[in-house]
Each structure stands twice: as C-alpha cells, then as structure tokens.
Amino acid sequence: MAKSKNFFAENLRFLRERRKMTQQELADRLGATRSKVNALESGQTKSPVMDDLLSVSELFGISIDSLIRVELGKLGELKLRELEAGNDVYIRGGNLRVLAISVDRDNNENVEYVPVKAKAGYRAGYNDPEFIAALPKYSLPNLPGSGTFRIFPTTGDSMEPIPEGSDVIAQYVADWTELKPDTPCVVILKEGQDFVFKLVTLGQDGRILLKSLNPLFDPYTVPVEEVLEIWAFYAYTSREIPEQEADIRQLMRMMAKMQTEIGELRKMSGSG
C-alpha cells in the first residue's frame, strides 16, 4: 500500500504567506523560534510533535488531518474560505455541511415544511435531527427518487413573479460549486438575516451573488461564510391564480413589435 504524502510543511508556509506573516511573526504567534518555524516549513522536521500540530491547527482554524492530508495551495478560494470559516470536513466529522433529515416508517426521506414562525429556530437547529424531526412533514408526488427536498414559504415581493405566500419546494445542494450561474435557490443565511429566494451565482472571490427575480430589487453579494444552506428551486405551489401580464409590459411588447415593423417597412421602401 502506497504511503500517503504529508503536506504539513508546504501547508504551513502557504497559510503563513496567505496571512502575509513573516516567519518571525508566525514564530511569535506560536510561541516558538524562527529557526523552528523554518525547519517545519522546509520539511527538515519530518515528524512534527503533537503540540506543534495543535498550535498550528488552532491558529489557522484548520484541522490537523487537513493540515497533513490536504494540499491547501491547490484548493480554490471558495473552498479555502469555507475551511477558514470552520467548515472543515474533518472538524465537522462528515461532509462540509451536515444535513439532518427525518424518515418515514419505510425509511424514505420526509419532505419537511419550514413555517415562517420556525425560521429563527431553523438557523440554530438546521443540523439538529431532533429539531428537523419536529417540523411538519409531507409526502409529495412526482419528486425525483434521489435527493433531499424541503418546503419553504415565501415572504415579500422580491420573489415576484412568484406570488408572496407561495410554498417553494427545493432540493438540497451539497456541493455549491456545482451550481450553474443564476440558479434559483432558497438561501439560508446566518442569524440576523432572512431566508431569501434568489438567483445564485458563485464568485471566485469567496462571495455569492444574489439576484432577485423582481428587477426592482438590486443584486448584492454575501460572503460564503454567511451562508448556512442552499436549496435549489424545484417547484412551487400557490393559492393565487397568476395575474395577467401587467399593462406596462404589454405596452413595451407592443412598442417593440411596432419598432420591428417600422424597421422592416423602411427596408422595403429603401429597396423599392
């Protein structure tokens, strides 16, 4: 069996340079000497002692396992910011985002409904199996056989043309990097912020662009570490019948059609 490579030396140097620290500054933070830091970074210290591993892990907020096994310099900016925000696969003991689910008697996943009054509690209990198990549960037809689904009520008019008060059925996104630009999603933000239904685009700068369906609302970005979960839009239900196209939109369409017709007439008269 091939021996796994130890990336600790290059990771230590990478993290120090990423924080724009000198070897002496890092040594001071670790309570060590500059020569010891140099030996660790250059690989002269083949087997760092546990105290050094723990000190580096605590300083940079990255697990010892990741410091040793993952070549951090080859990760994208988005993944690095997630690790630095505490979303470390080894620290969390599973996937980057630990999803709590509930199942029925046949061991099939339930579709939980998150009422408006449960929004605040959801942020604290989104990864708590007991909290999720207490949410209302539904069985919906025609859902794909794989994936986890949840229902979120909409509030406000930034979701238009989806009527306020509709229920959005959404599928859990485990890997945010797989999202295509402008994917409609329910985004669960950290405490102090509301759930939002937006067109989601991941940037390369560790931020997420959120755009409303309603063009009257300006797009904005949030740091990836402010996002708890992302659920991709699948369908929605509403008690309202969609309204007819607004008069202003009808007028704009008529004007565009008239401009096209006028342009064609000019071409015809010019060729005549």
C-alpha positions as CSV (number, residue, x, y, z in Angstrom):
1,M,0.0,0.0,0.0
2,A,1.4,3.4,-1.0
3,K,2.2,5.8,1.8
4,S,0.1,9.0,1.8
5,K,2.1,12.2,1.4
6,N,2.4,14.6,4.3
7,F,1.6,18.1,3.2
8,F,2.2,19.8,6.6
9,A,5.4,21.7,5.6
10,E,4.0,23.3,2.4
11,N,0.7,23.9,4.1
12,L,2.3,25.8,6.9
13,R,4.2,28.0,4.5
14,F,1.1,28.5,2.4
15,L,-1.0,29.6,5.3
16,R,1.7,31.9,6.7
17,E,2.1,33.6,3.3
18,R,-1.7,33.7,2.9
19,R,-1.9,35.7,6.1
20,K,1.0,37.9,5.0
21,M,3.1,36.9,8.0
22,T,6.9,36.6,8.3
23,Q,8.5,33.5,9.8
24,Q,9.3,35.6,12.9
25,E,5.7,36.8,13.2
26,L,4.4,33.2,13.0
27,A,7.0,32.1,15.5
28,D,5.8,34.7,17.9
29,R,2.2,33.7,17.5
30,L,3.1,30.0,18.0
31,G,5.5,30.7,20.9
32,A,8.4,29.2,19.0
33,T,11.7,30.3,17.5
34,R,12.1,31.4,13.9
35,S,14.6,28.6,13.3
36,K,11.9,26.1,14.4
37,V,9.3,27.6,12.0
38,N,11.9,27.4,9.2
39,A,12.6,23.8,10.0
40,L,8.9,23.0,9.9
41,E,8.3,24.8,6.7
42,S,11.3,23.4,4.9
43,G,10.4,19.8,5.9
44,Q,13.6,19.4,7.9
45,T,11.3,18.3,10.8
46,K,10.0,15.1,9.4
47,S,7.6,14.3,12.2
48,P,6.3,17.4,14.0
49,V,5.3,16.9,17.6
50,M,1.7,16.9,18.5
51,D,2.0,20.3,20.4
52,D,3.2,22.0,17.2
53,L,0.4,20.4,15.1
54,L,-2.2,21.6,17.7
55,S,-0.8,25.1,17.8
56,V,-0.9,25.5,14.0
57,S,-4.4,24.0,13.8
58,E,-5.7,26.4,16.5
59,L,-4.0,29.4,15.0
60,F,-5.4,28.9,11.4
61,G,-8.6,27.2,12.4
62,I,-7.9,24.1,10.2
63,S,-7.9,20.5,11.5
64,I,-4.7,18.6,11.9
65,D,-6.0,16.0,9.5
66,S,-6.5,18.6,6.8
67,L,-3.1,20.2,7.5
68,I,-1.4,16.9,6.9
69,R,-3.6,15.2,4.2
70,V,-4.9,18.1,2.0
71,E,-2.7,20.2,-0.3
72,L,-4.3,23.5,0.6
73,G,-2.4,25.5,-2.0
74,K,-4.3,23.7,-4.8
75,L,-7.8,24.4,-3.3
76,G,-9.9,27.2,-4.8
77,E,-10.5,30.4,-3.0
78,L,-14.1,29.4,-2.2
79,K,-13.1,26.1,-0.5
80,L,-10.3,27.8,1.4
81,R,-12.7,30.4,2.8
82,E,-15.0,27.6,3.9
83,L,-12.2,25.8,5.7
84,E,-11.1,29.0,7.4
85,A,-14.7,29.7,8.4
86,G,-14.8,26.4,10.3
87,N,-16.4,24.2,7.6
88,D,-13.6,21.7,7.7
89,V,-14.6,18.1,6.6
90,Y,-12.6,16.6,9.4
91,I,-13.6,19.1,12.1
92,R,-17.3,18.6,11.2
93,G,-16.9,14.8,11.1
94,G,-18.6,14.3,7.8
95,N,-19.4,16.3,4.7
96,L,-18.7,20.1,4.7
97,R,-22.4,20.6,5.6
98,V,-24.0,18.1,7.8
99,L,-27.6,17.7,6.7
100,A,-30.2,16.5,9.3
101,I,-33.1,14.6,7.8
102,S,-36.1,12.6,9.0
103,V,-37.6,9.4,7.5
104,D,-40.9,7.6,7.5
105,R,-41.7,4.1,8.6
106,D,-40.4,2.7,5.3
107,N,-37.1,4.6,5.7
108,N,-37.9,7.1,3.0
109,E,-36.9,10.7,3.5
110,N,-39.7,13.0,4.5
111,V,-40.3,16.4,2.9
112,E,-40.2,18.8,5.8
113,Y,-42.0,22.1,5.8
114,V,-40.3,25.1,7.5
115,P,-43.1,27.5,8.7
116,V,-42.5,31.2,8.9
117,K,-42.6,31.1,12.7
118,A,-39.8,28.4,12.6
119,K,-37.3,30.5,10.6
120,A,-35.4,31.7,13.6
121,G,-35.2,28.3,15.1
122,Y,-34.2,26.7,11.8
123,R,-30.9,28.7,11.8
124,A,-30.0,27.2,15.2
125,G,-31.4,23.7,14.5
126,Y,-30.8,23.2,10.8
127,N,-28.3,20.4,11.6
128,D,-30.1,19.1,14.7
129,P,-32.0,15.8,13.9
130,E,-34.4,16.5,16.8
131,F,-35.4,19.9,15.5
132,I,-35.8,18.7,12.0
133,A,-37.9,15.7,13.2
134,A,-40.3,18.1,14.9
135,L,-41.1,20.0,11.6
136,P,-44.3,19.3,9.7
137,K,-43.8,16.5,7.2
138,Y,-45.4,15.8,3.8
139,S,-45.2,13.2,1.1
140,L,-45.2,14.8,-2.3
141,P,-45.8,13.0,-5.6
142,N,-43.5,13.1,-8.7
143,L,-40.4,14.1,-6.9
144,P,-37.1,12.5,-8.1
145,G,-36.1,9.3,-6.4
146,S,-32.8,10.8,-5.2
147,G,-32.1,14.0,-3.3
148,T,-33.4,15.7,-0.2
149,F,-36.3,18.1,-0.5
150,R,-37.8,20.7,1.8
151,I,-40.6,23.3,1.6
152,F,-40.0,27.0,2.3
153,P,-42.8,29.7,2.4
154,T,-42.0,32.9,0.5
155,T,-42.4,36.3,2.0
156,G,-42.0,39.8,0.5
157,D,-42.3,40.9,-3.2
158,S,-38.7,40.3,-4.2
159,M,-39.7,36.9,-5.4
160,E,-42.2,38.1,-8.0
161,P,-43.5,36.8,-10.4
162,I,-43.8,34.0,-7.8
163,P,-46.7,35.3,-5.6
164,E,-46.0,36.2,-1.9
165,G,-47.1,33.4,0.4
166,S,-46.3,30.6,-2.1
167,D,-44.5,27.5,-0.9
168,V,-41.2,26.7,-2.7
169,I,-40.2,23.1,-3.0
170,A,-36.4,23.0,-3.1
171,Q,-33.7,20.3,-3.3
172,Y,-30.7,20.4,-1.0
173,V,-27.4,21.4,-2.7
174,A,-24.5,19.5,-1.1
175,D,-21.7,21.0,-3.4
176,W,-22.3,24.7,-4.0
177,T,-19.5,24.7,-6.7
178,E,-21.8,22.6,-9.0
179,L,-24.4,25.4,-9.2
180,K,-24.8,27.0,-12.6
181,P,-24.9,30.8,-12.7
182,D,-28.3,32.3,-11.9
183,T,-29.7,29.1,-10.4
184,P,-32.9,29.9,-8.5
185,C,-32.4,28.9,-4.9
186,V,-33.6,29.3,-1.3
187,V,-30.6,30.6,0.6
188,I,-30.4,30.1,4.4
189,L,-28.3,32.9,5.8
190,K,-26.9,33.2,9.3
191,E,-28.6,34.7,12.3
192,G,-30.0,38.2,11.8
193,Q,-30.8,37.7,8.2
194,D,-33.9,36.3,6.5
195,F,-34.3,33.3,4.2
196,V,-34.0,34.6,0.7
197,F,-35.2,33.2,-2.7
198,K,-32.7,34.4,-5.2
199,L,-30.8,33.7,-8.4
200,V,-27.5,32.4,-7.1
201,T,-24.1,32.7,-8.7
202,L,-20.8,31.7,-7.0
203,G,-18.0,34.1,-7.5
204,Q,-14.3,33.3,-7.5
205,D,-13.7,35.8,-4.7
206,G,-15.3,33.8,-1.9
207,R,-18.6,35.7,-2.3
208,I,-22.0,34.7,-3.6
209,L,-24.0,36.9,-5.9
210,L,-27.8,37.0,-5.1
211,K,-30.2,38.5,-7.6
212,S,-34.0,38.9,-7.2
213,L,-36.5,37.7,-9.8
214,N,-38.1,41.1,-9.3
215,P,-35.9,43.6,-11.4
216,L,-36.9,46.4,-9.0
217,F,-34.5,44.9,-6.4
218,D,-30.8,45.4,-6.8
219,P,-28.5,42.4,-6.7
220,Y,-26.0,42.1,-3.8
221,T,-23.3,39.7,-2.6
222,V,-22.7,37.9,0.7
223,P,-19.5,36.1,1.9
224,V,-19.7,32.4,1.6
225,E,-19.2,32.0,5.4
226,E,-22.6,33.8,5.9
227,V,-24.5,31.0,4.1
228,L,-25.7,28.0,6.1
229,E,-27.5,26.1,3.4
230,I,-28.6,26.4,-0.3
231,W,-31.6,24.7,-1.7
232,A,-32.2,24.7,-5.5
233,F,-35.6,25.5,-6.7
234,Y,-37.7,22.6,-7.9
235,A,-41.3,23.8,-8.0
236,Y,-43.8,26.0,-6.1
237,T,-47.4,25.9,-5.1
238,S,-49.7,28.8,-4.7
239,R,-53.3,29.6,-3.8
240,E,-53.3,32.5,-6.2
241,I,-54.1,32.4,-9.9
242,P,-51.3,34.2,-11.8
243,E,-52.3,37.7,-12.9
244,Q,-52.5,38.7,-16.5
245,E,-49.4,40.4,-17.9
246,A,-49.1,43.9,-16.4
247,D,-50.2,46.8,-18.7
248,I,-46.7,48.3,-18.8
249,R,-45.3,45.1,-20.0
250,Q,-48.0,44.7,-22.7
251,L,-47.2,48.3,-23.8
252,M,-43.5,47.6,-24.0
253,R,-44.1,44.5,-26.1
254,M,-46.4,46.4,-28.4
255,M,-43.8,49.2,-28.8
256,A,-41.0,46.6,-29.6
257,K,-43.2,45.0,-32.2
258,M,-44.0,48.4,-33.8
259,Q,-40.4,49.3,-33.9
260,T,-39.6,46.0,-35.7
261,E,-42.4,46.5,-38.2
262,I,-41.3,50.1,-38.9
263,G,-37.8,48.9,-39.5
264,E,-39.0,46.3,-42.0
265,L,-41.1,48.9,-43.8
266,R,-38.1,51.2,-44.1
267,K,-36.0,48.4,-45.6
268,M,-38.8,47.6,-48.1
269,S,-39.2,51.3,-49.1
270,G,-35.4,51.7,-49.4
271,S,-35.1,48.6,-51.7
272,G,-38.0,49.9,-53.8
